[in-house]
Amino acid sequence: MNILITGTNRGIGFSLTRQLSEKGHTLWAVCRQPSEQLQSLASNANVNIISGVDVTADNAATLIHEALGTTQLDVLIQNAGILTRESIENAAPEAITQQFKVNALAPLTLTIALKKHLTKGSKVALITSRMGSMTDNGSGNYYGYRMSKAALNAAGVSLARDLHGEGIAVALLHPGFVQTDMVNHAGDISADTAAERLIQRIEELNIDNTGTFWHSNGEVLPF
Ligand SMILES: NC(=O)c1ccc[n+]([C@@H]2O[C@H](COP(=O)([O-])OP(=O)(O)OC[C@H]3O[C@@H](n4cnc5c(N)ncnc54)[C@H](OP(=O)(O)O)[C@@H]3O)[C@@H](O)[C@H]2O)c1
């Protein structure tokens, strides 16, 4: 299978890239700057790095198109994301806007721009967070992150409806609380475990369950 993933130089995106390449798939690993670990993976013939791509930049889709050529994608994983921590005392609009751009707008615009590389049976996995759930918000704070992931969830459900007729399935996937830079490695599962679970969810995704918001452990989450 041909699989494209954003945010692959570290964290969950790197683990997804490594595990999926070990399964024999052809990977298109999108990043701003490749890390040493990603570069060493790319010595395998089936890992192609597409570097210099800021997902919020106007040229992001063009750079990816140029690298893909006529390649059709079986799976598109929109994983790149950022987290800043706004409180009611300090909810800087700039930080909130930037999270909107990276976490919500970029996955939507890139999915639409890359649609020509998707076909019947292709799958789109949007890596979201349960922090975007209204029902699950028991602790407040994190204004920009919660708002941007809620917006991503809204976009994901619309994409699921709009791509249904073309046989393209869309999942909204919460990885869990994962030991990556994003949370200063304070999570309760490793990036490798999260990636393993996310891959299981993507394998189970189909046109009948499109639009579902899942925890990587298989639990269906409320919006
Ligand atoms: N860790 C958790 O507990 C947790 C929980 C729920 C959801 N998630 C979600 O899981 C996804 C992966 O997070 P992670 O934990 O692996 O975080 P991470 O270790 O901080 O990695 C984030 C990745 O996103 C990339 N990225 C950020 N801004 C970008 C931009 N403008 N253009 C291109 N790439 C950009 C980073 O690349 P650079 O190195 O270039 O910055 C990096 O590869 C995110 O969507 C996150 O919201 C994580």
The ligand as an SDF file (V2000), in Angstrom:
LIG
                    3D

 48 52  0  0  0  0  0  0  0  0999 V2000
    1.0250   13.0130   22.6420 N   0  0  0  0  0  0  0  0  0  0  0  0
   -0.2320   12.9390   23.0350 C   0  0  0  0  0  0  0  0  0  0  0  0
   -0.5290   12.6220   24.2140 O   0  0  0  0  0  0  0  0  0  0  0  0
   -1.3460   13.2310   22.0660 C   0  0  0  0  0  0  0  0  0  0  0  0
   -2.6670   13.1050   22.5380 C   0  0  0  0  0  0  0  0  0  0  0  0
   -3.7130   13.3660   21.6700 C   0  0  0  0  0  0  0  0  0  0  0  0
   -3.4560   13.7100   20.3510 C   0  0  0  0  0  0  0  0  0  0  0  0
   -2.1610   13.8300   19.9220 N   0  0  0  0  0  0  0  0  0  0  0  0
   -1.9630   14.2220   18.5280 C   0  0  0  0  0  0  0  0  0  0  0  0
   -1.0700   13.3230   17.8970 O   0  0  0  0  0  0  0  0  0  0  0  0
   -0.3880   14.0060   16.8250 C   0  0  0  0  0  0  0  0  0  0  0  0
    1.1070   13.7570   16.9300 C   0  0  0  0  0  0  0  0  0  0  0  0
    1.5460   14.3270   18.1470 O   0  0  0  0  0  0  0  0  0  0  0  0
    2.8700   13.8640   18.9300 P   0  0  0  0  0  0  0  0  0  0  0  0
    2.4500   13.5610   20.3070 O   0  0  0  0  0  0  0  0  0  0  0  0
    3.6160   12.8700   18.1430 O   0  0  0  0  0  0  0  0  0  0  0  0
    3.6250   15.2820   18.9700 O   0  0  0  0  0  0  0  0  0  0  0  0
    5.1280   15.7230   18.6900 P   0  0  0  0  0  0  0  0  0  0  0  0
    6.0820   14.6870   19.1520 O   0  0  0  0  0  0  0  0  0  0  0  0
    5.2060   17.0990   19.2420 O   0  0  0  0  0  0  0  0  0  0  0  0
    5.1950   15.7470   17.0850 O   0  0  0  0  0  0  0  0  0  0  0  0
    4.4670   16.6950   16.3690 C   0  0  0  0  0  0  0  0  0  0  0  0
    4.7980   16.5290   14.9030 C   0  0  0  0  0  0  0  0  0  0  0  0
    4.0440   17.5000   14.1620 O   0  0  0  0  0  0  0  0  0  0  0  0
    4.9460   18.2300   13.3250 C   0  0  0  0  0  0  0  0  0  0  0  0
    4.4940   19.5890   13.0660 N   0  0  0  0  0  0  0  0  0  0  0  0
    4.0780   20.5250   13.9510 C   0  0  0  0  0  0  0  0  0  0  0  0
    3.7840   21.6700   13.3220 N   0  0  0  0  0  0  0  0  0  0  0  0
    4.0200   21.4600   12.0010 C   0  0  0  0  0  0  0  0  0  0  0  0
    3.9250   22.2670   10.8350 C   0  0  0  0  0  0  0  0  0  0  0  0
    3.4990   23.5540   10.8960 N   0  0  0  0  0  0  0  0  0  0  0  0
    4.2530   21.7340    9.6390 N   0  0  0  0  0  0  0  0  0  0  0  0
    4.6800   20.4480    9.5570 C   0  0  0  0  0  0  0  0  0  0  0  0
    4.8040   19.6280   10.6260 N   0  0  0  0  0  0  0  0  0  0  0  0
    4.4920   20.1460   11.8350 C   0  0  0  0  0  0  0  0  0  0  0  0
    6.2540   18.2380   14.1100 C   0  0  0  0  0  0  0  0  0  0  0  0
    7.3210   18.5760   13.2490 O   0  0  0  0  0  0  0  0  0  0  0  0
    8.5210   19.5790   13.7060 P   0  0  0  0  0  0  0  0  0  0  0  0
    9.5670   18.7060   14.3600 O   0  0  0  0  0  0  0  0  0  0  0  0
    8.9680   20.1860   12.4320 O   0  0  0  0  0  0  0  0  0  0  0  0
    7.9470   20.5730   14.6740 O   0  0  0  0  0  0  0  0  0  0  0  0
    6.2760   16.7970   14.6020 C   0  0  0  0  0  0  0  0  0  0  0  0
    6.7060   15.9350   13.5840 O   0  0  0  0  0  0  0  0  0  0  0  0
   -0.7970   15.4800   16.9300 C   0  0  0  0  0  0  0  0  0  0  0  0
   -1.8260   15.7680   15.9990 O   0  0  0  0  0  0  0  0  0  0  0  0
   -1.3270   15.5790   18.3500 C   0  0  0  0  0  0  0  0  0  0  0  0
   -2.2500   16.6330   18.5030 O   0  0  0  0  0  0  0  0  0  0  0  0
   -1.1020   13.6000   20.7480 C   0  0  0  0  0  0  0  0  0  0  0  0
  1  2  1  0
  2  3  2  0
  2  4  1  0
  4  5  1  0
  4 48  2  0
  5  6  2  0
  6  7  1  0
  7  8  2  0
  8  9  1  0
  8 48  1  0
  9 10  1  0
  9 46  1  0
 10 11  1  0
 11 12  1  0
 11 44  1  0
 12 13  1  0
 13 14  1  0
 14 15  2  0
 14 16  1  0
 14 17  1  0
 17 18  1  0
 18 19  2  0
 18 20  1  0
 18 21  1  0
 21 22  1  0
 22 23  1  0
 23 24  1  0
 23 42  1  0
 24 25  1  0
 25 26  1  0
 25 36  1  0
 26 27  1  0
 26 35  1  0
 27 28  2  0
 28 29  1  0
 29 30  1  0
 29 35  2  0
 30 31  1  0
 30 32  2  0
 32 33  1  0
 33 34  2  0
 34 35  1  0
 36 37  1  0
 36 42  1  0
 37 38  1  0
 38 39  2  0
 38 40  1  0
 38 41  1  0
 42 43  1  0
 44 45  1  0
 44 46  1  0
 46 47  1  0
M  CHG  2   8   1  16  -1
M  END
$$$$
